Amino acid sequence: MSASPEALRWRAVQVLILANVFWGLSFPIMKALGQAQKVLLPASNTWFVAALCVSVRFAVAALIMAVICRKTFRRITRSEIWQGLGLAVFAAAGLVFQMDGLAYTSASTSAFLTQCQCVIIPAWLALRHRAWPSPPVIVGCGLAVAGVAVLADLDWRTLRLGRGELETIIASIIFTGQILWLQRAKFRDNHADHFSLIMFGAMALLCAPIAWWTQAAPGDWLIAYSTPATIGWLGVLVIFCTLGAYRIMNHWQPHLTATQAGLIYCVEPVFASVFALFLPGCFSRWSGIDYTNEQLTASLLIGGGLITAANLIVQQQGEST
């Protein structure tokens, strides 16, 4: 007996929250990895570090996916290839802009601006359907934006649109495209593992030329991952933050609306903030970098509460927007 659509929807909510746990874990790992690689490659620029990480991370993930799909590889369809390529373009571009922008703005501002997608998605759908979002969606989006702003401890007086902020907004717009592309009805019957394999492989190929053009020397590729710490962090990024999180997203997001999914993804900075309370100190002791733990504040509790309330309002309504 197959599960009802409502049961599948709530199951999707639960597992997408797990994906956000994995993505939240990636924030302190990426920051630690960047600091370690800056020590190994002091002459490298931020575009190289960002592009190399995406390329290597998703190349390894693609190889693992190829093993997983080895028995069904010949049954990959054109639709799955097209879906995977589209996701790769959005995800690769978004990650590179986000990671490079993080080098020029604070992590809190980056976390806030990245969540612009929770407003962009319903606004886009409203324009497309020529109808205002429903009241639960409007309230939910407002609470989510407020929650992320509180969580990020955002100071509006110091917020400015410099390079880092602009790149992060660009990344958020691109990630919106990724969510909407995954949601297209024409891809509904595609096998998630098949188009995930295409997505991972294409992302690695798209970012490799950027890393090549911005490298200081060809040997930098090996030096960047020449220590136990950098290899270990890469392994966590591949297993949990890529294979785990993106396979969950690709399989389960279509059971929700784009608006619902966009709000769930606002939970990511909550988990990132929780991990930042204790992981930086562990990473510093392991690798010798200077990365201190963040402190538990009222912002985490209030911001996380507002984001949770936003999701409860929209998810409970079973919104179709």
C-alpha positions as a printed NumPy array, in Angstrom:
array([[  0.   ,   0.   ,   0.   ],
       [  1.524,   3.287,  -1.081],
       [  1.735,   6.255,   1.271],
       [ -0.761,   9.08 ,   0.878],
       [  0.358,  12.424,  -0.604],
       [ -0.034,  14.043,   2.833],
       [  2.165,  11.392,   4.47 ],
       [  4.785,  11.83 ,   1.753],
       [  4.676,  15.608,   2.234],
       [  5.41 ,  15.377,   5.945],
       [  8.092,  12.781,   5.333],
       [  9.652,  15.215,   2.852],
       [  9.6  ,  17.96 ,   5.489],
       [ 11.429,  15.724,   7.959],
       [ 14.173,  14.532,   5.631],
       [ 14.728,  17.995,   4.125],
       [ 15.377,  19.24 ,   7.666],
       [ 18.034,  16.51 ,   7.886],
       [ 19.54 ,  17.853,   4.645],
       [ 19.715,  21.265,   6.306],
       [ 21.604,  19.693,   9.218],
       [ 24.221,  18.481,   6.728],
       [ 24.399,  21.846,   4.936],
       [ 24.643,  23.621,   8.288],
       [ 27.622,  21.398,   9.074],
       [ 29.281,  22.558,   5.869],
       [ 29.583,  26.186,   7.02 ],
       [ 32.16 ,  25.698,   9.814],
       [ 33.901,  23.036,   7.737],
       [ 34.214,  25.344,   4.735],
       [ 35.509,  28.172,   6.906],
       [ 38.085,  25.895,   8.553],
       [ 39.081,  24.462,   5.187],
       [ 39.537,  27.939,   3.734],
       [ 41.732,  29.022,   6.635],
       [ 43.87 ,  25.886,   6.372],
       [ 44.287,  26.292,   2.615],
       [ 45.244,  29.942,   3.048],
       [ 48.15 ,  28.75 ,   5.198],
       [ 49.115,  26.135,   2.618],
       [ 48.68 ,  28.53 ,  -0.338],
       [ 49.182,  32.11 ,   0.889],
       [ 49.362,  33.451,  -2.692],
       [ 46.069,  31.873,  -3.818],
       [ 42.998,  33.995,  -4.537],
       [ 39.454,  33.389,  -3.352],
       [ 38.102,  32.391,  -6.781],
       [ 40.641,  29.549,  -6.976],
       [ 39.848,  28.218,  -3.508],
       [ 36.083,  28.354,  -4.129],
       [ 36.153,  26.788,  -7.597],
       [ 38.663,  24.1  ,  -6.618],
       [ 36.6  ,  23.034,  -3.627],
       [ 33.409,  22.709,  -5.676],
       [ 35.207,  20.859,  -8.472],
       [ 37.013,  18.346,  -6.254],
       [ 34.078,  17.856,  -3.9  ],
       [ 31.584,  17.057,  -6.637],
       [ 34.04 ,  15.054,  -8.744],
       [ 34.526,  12.633,  -5.856],
       [ 30.765,  12.56 ,  -5.249],
       [ 30.169,  11.817,  -8.955],
       [ 32.564,   8.855,  -8.837],
       [ 30.72 ,   7.425,  -5.845],
       [ 27.369,   7.992,  -7.564],
       [ 28.682,   6.204, -10.653],
       [ 29.312,   3.135,  -8.492],
       [ 25.847,   3.399,  -6.937],
       [ 24.23 ,   3.676, -10.391],
       [ 26.426,   1.129, -12.142],
       [ 23.583,  -1.368, -12.674],
       [ 21.118,   1.202, -14.032],
       [ 23.516,   3.556, -15.793],
       [ 22.418,   2.426, -19.268],
       [ 18.821,   3.363, -18.442],
       [ 19.536,   7.056, -17.856],
       [ 17.101,   9.083, -19.962],
       [ 17.508,  12.321, -21.876],
       [ 15.145,  13.988, -19.431],
       [ 17.365,  12.945, -16.503],
       [ 20.438,  14.251, -18.31 ],
       [ 18.724,  17.566, -19.026],
       [ 17.507,  17.898, -15.445],
       [ 20.963,  17.088, -14.046],
       [ 22.685,  19.578, -16.337],
       [ 20.267,  22.352, -15.369],
       [ 20.749,  21.679, -11.662],
       [ 24.515,  21.638, -12.146],
       [ 24.579,  25.068, -13.776],
       [ 22.507,  26.635, -11.003],
       [ 24.233,  24.853,  -8.116],
       [ 27.806,  25.338,  -9.364],
       [ 27.357,  29.026, -10.13 ],
       [ 25.55 ,  29.64 ,  -6.848],
       [ 28.173,  27.884,  -4.734],
       [ 31.1  ,  29.672,  -6.382],
       [ 29.487,  33.099,  -5.912],
       [ 28.492,  32.269,  -2.329],
       [ 31.934,  30.992,  -1.342],
       [ 33.793,  33.878,  -2.986],
       [ 31.398,  36.423,  -1.5  ],
       [ 31.971,  34.991,   1.964],
       [ 35.582,  36.137,   1.739],
       [ 34.438,  39.768,   1.456],
       [ 31.617,  39.98 ,   3.996],
       [ 30.777,  38.614,   7.417],
       [ 29.358,  35.13 ,   7.839],
       [ 26.246,  36.57 ,   9.518],
       [ 25.49 ,  38.935,   6.62 ],
       [ 26.119,  36.11 ,   4.149],
       [ 23.731,  33.832,   6.043],
       [ 21.02 ,  36.495,   5.932],
       [ 21.382,  37.418,   2.265],
       [ 21.565,  33.776,   1.135],
       [ 18.026,  33.256,   2.433],
       [ 16.591,  35.857,   0.037],
       [ 15.256,  32.855,  -1.86 ],
       [ 12.419,  32.416,   0.643],
       [ 11.041,  35.763,  -0.579],
       [ 12.121,  35.488,  -4.227],
       [ 10.305,  32.175,  -4.792],
       [  6.763,  33.266,  -3.789],
       [  7.304,  36.649,  -5.489],
       [  8.27 ,  34.905,  -8.735],
       [  5.344,  32.49 ,  -8.504],
       [  2.959,  35.366,  -7.777],
       [  4.151,  37.208, -10.886],
       [  3.962,  34.057, -12.97 ],
       [  0.426,  33.182, -11.86 ],
       [ -0.666,  36.829, -11.563],
       [ -2.015,  36.256,  -8.066],
       [ -0.941,  37.364,  -4.618],
       [  0.53 ,  34.697,  -2.319],
       [ -1.879,  33.45 ,   0.32 ],
       [ -1.821,  35.05 ,   3.804],
       [  0.01 ,  32.055,   5.386],
       [  2.775,  32.378,   2.793],
       [  3.116,  36.136,   3.31 ],
       [  3.235,  35.733,   7.104],
       [  5.611,  32.783,   6.875],
       [  8.028,  34.602,   4.584],
       [  7.999,  37.649,   6.843],
       [  8.734,  35.555,   9.931],
       [ 11.509,  33.674,   8.11 ],
       [ 13.224,  36.888,   6.993],
       [ 12.949,  38.319,  10.499],
       [ 14.261,  35.088,  11.998],
       [ 17.31 ,  34.936,   9.754],
       [ 18.02 ,  38.637,  10.398],
       [ 17.889,  38.064,  14.172],
       [ 19.906,  34.842,  13.868],
       [ 22.573,  36.643,  11.865],
       [ 22.625,  39.492,  14.422],
       [ 22.336,  41.794,  11.431],
       [ 23.151,  45.463,  11.982],
       [ 21.197,  47.407,   9.339],
       [ 23.376,  50.483,   9.965],
       [ 26.485,  48.651,   8.767],
       [ 24.88 ,  46.666,   5.936],
       [ 26.255,  47.812,   2.609],
       [ 26.233,  46.403,  -0.908],
       [ 29.893,  45.716,  -1.479],
       [ 31.419,  42.878,  -3.476],
       [ 30.648,  40.226,  -0.86 ],
       [ 27.025,  41.275,  -0.411],
       [ 26.339,  41.547,  -4.135],
       [ 27.883,  38.137,  -4.822],
       [ 25.807,  36.579,  -2.041],
       [ 22.581,  38.09 ,  -3.432],
       [ 23.517,  36.777,  -6.874],
       [ 24.068,  33.342,  -5.324],
       [ 20.651,  33.465,  -3.655],
       [ 18.958,  34.306,  -6.961],
       [ 20.788,  31.432,  -8.648],
       [ 19.828,  28.996,  -5.868],
       [ 16.213,  30.052,  -6.434],
       [ 16.596,  28.88 , -10.015],
       [ 17.913,  25.547,  -8.751],
       [ 14.863,  25.046,  -6.515],
       [ 12.42 ,  25.955,  -9.293],
       [ 14.233,  23.78 , -11.873],
       [ 14.015,  20.763,  -9.562],
       [ 10.307,  21.464,  -9.092],
       [  9.37 ,  21.305, -12.803],
       [  6.509,  18.887, -13.458],
       [  8.141,  17.521, -16.634],
       [ 10.869,  15.948, -14.458],
       [  8.466,  14.324, -11.992],
       [  9.147,  10.714, -13.097],
       [ 12.952,  11.023, -13.299],
       [ 15.173,   8.837, -11.109],
       [ 16.847,  11.033,  -8.476],
       [ 20.102,   9.056,  -8.403],
       [ 20.448,   9.288, -12.181],
       [ 20.125,  13.056, -12.468],
       [ 22.155,  13.493,  -9.261],
       [ 25.024,  11.654, -10.959],
       [ 24.779,  13.966, -13.975],
       [ 24.504,  17.001, -11.691],
       [ 27.603,  16.136,  -9.642],
       [ 29.742,  15.309, -12.662],
       [ 28.699,  18.446, -14.549],
       [ 29.369,  20.661, -11.517],
       [ 32.903,  19.307, -11.261],
       [ 33.502,  19.932, -14.975],
       [ 32.017,  23.437, -14.864],
       [ 34.196,  24.589, -11.954],
       [ 37.46 ,  22.929, -13.01 ],
       [ 38.256,  25.546, -15.702],
       [ 37.669,  28.368, -13.2  ],
       [ 40.132,  26.767, -10.802],
       [ 42.619,  26.276, -13.652],
       [ 42.396,  29.893, -14.843],
       [ 42.788,  31.319, -11.342],
       [ 45.544,  29.036, -10.03 ],
       [ 48.971,  30.406,  -9.188],
       [ 50.644,  27.121, -10.179],
       [ 49.367,  23.686, -11.31 ],
       [ 50.743,  22.082,  -8.169],
       [ 48.368,  24.132,  -6.029],
       [ 45.628,  21.569,  -6.669],
       [ 47.557,  18.904,  -4.73 ],
       [ 48.903,  21.25 ,  -2.066],
       [ 45.382,  22.427,  -1.222],
       [ 44.507,  18.904,  -0.044],
       [ 47.882,  17.723,   1.233],
       [ 47.169,  17.484,   4.969],
       [ 45.059,  15.055,   7.026],
       [ 42.793,  17.943,   8.087],
       [ 41.996,  19.164,   4.573],
       [ 41.415,  15.6  ,   3.342],
       [ 39.205,  14.845,   6.341],
       [ 37.083,  17.954,   5.835],
       [ 36.756,  17.131,   2.138],
       [ 35.54 ,  13.656,   3.078],
       [ 32.82 ,  15.05 ,   5.361],
       [ 31.746,  17.525,   2.668],
       [ 31.469,  14.714,   0.109],
       [ 29.689,  12.109,   2.248],
       [ 27.31 ,  14.211,   4.319],
       [ 26.998,  17.646,   2.693],
       [ 26.94 ,  16.417,  -0.915],
       [ 25.887,  12.781,  -1.26 ],
       [ 23.643,  12.991,   1.785],
       [ 22.109,  16.457,   1.473],
       [ 21.741,  16.757,  -2.306],
       [ 20.36 ,  13.25 ,  -2.777],
       [ 17.747,  14.04 ,  -0.125],
       [ 16.936,  17.351,  -1.813],
       [ 16.705,  15.845,  -5.297],
       [ 14.47 ,  12.977,  -4.206],
       [ 12.169,  14.639,  -1.658],
       [ 11.779,  18.305,  -2.603],
       [  9.303,  17.535,  -5.451],
       [  6.851,  16.281,  -2.806],
       [  6.541,  19.898,  -1.583],
       [  5.842,  23.2  ,  -3.267],
       [  8.759,  25.479,  -4.112],
       [  7.567,  27.957,  -1.463],
       [  7.467,  25.29 ,   1.245],
       [ 10.931,  24.042,   0.297],
       [ 12.376,  27.555,   0.252],
       [ 11.181,  28.157,   3.808],
       [ 12.559,  24.837,   5.027],
       [ 15.965,  25.765,   3.608],
       [ 15.932,  28.819,   5.919],
       [ 16.607,  26.351,   8.757],
       [ 20.145,  25.854,   7.437],
       [ 21.721,  28.858,   9.261],
       [ 20.144,  27.678,  12.529],
       [ 22.092,  24.436,  12.362],
       [ 25.177,  26.288,  11.126],
       [ 25.024,  28.497,  14.221],
       [ 24.633,  25.482,  16.515],
       [ 27.63 ,  23.702,  14.977],
       [ 29.666,  26.907,  15.24 ],
       [ 29.253,  26.769,  19.028],
       [ 31.669,  23.846,  19.397],
       [ 33.198,  22.63 ,  16.115],
       [ 35.648,  25.539,  15.47 ],
       [ 37.563,  24.774,  18.666],
       [ 37.795,  21.095,  17.711],
       [ 39.003,  21.985,  14.231],
       [ 41.61 ,  24.382,  15.606],
       [ 43.06 ,  21.768,  17.959],
       [ 43.194,  19.241,  15.135],
       [ 44.749,  21.4  ,  12.43 ],
       [ 46.443,  24.257,  14.279],
       [ 44.348,  27.045,  12.706],
       [ 42.979,  29.982,  14.693],
       [ 39.205,  29.425,  14.608],
       [ 37.327,  30.127,  17.833],
       [ 33.929,  28.846,  18.92 ],
       [ 30.95 ,  31.169,  18.714],
       [ 28.83 ,  31.861,  21.79 ],
       [ 25.237,  30.86 ,  22.518],
       [ 23.137,  34.007,  22.354],
       [ 19.505,  35.041,  22.525],
       [ 19.715,  35.664,  18.761],
       [ 20.049,  31.936,  18.099],
       [ 17.013,  31.091,  20.196],
       [ 14.809,  33.931,  18.943],
       [ 15.884,  33.631,  15.295],
       [ 15.515,  29.862,  15.307],
       [ 12.094,  30.201,  16.913],
       [ 10.854,  32.639,  14.268],
       [ 12.081,  30.412,  11.421],
       [ 10.435,  27.384,  13.046],
       [  7.165,  29.308,  13.426],
       [  7.314,  30.341,   9.765],
       [  7.62 ,  26.723,   8.668],
       [  4.872,  25.514,  10.99 ],
       [  2.454,  28.114,   9.6  ],
       [  3.11 ,  27.325,   5.931],
       [  3.603,  23.552,   6.247],
       [  0.498,  23.138,   8.412],
       [ -1.59 ,  24.907,   5.798],
       [ -0.438,  22.495,   3.096],
       [  0.095,  25.557,   0.923],
       [ -0.119,  25.019,  -2.838],
       [  1.547,  28.274,  -3.825]])
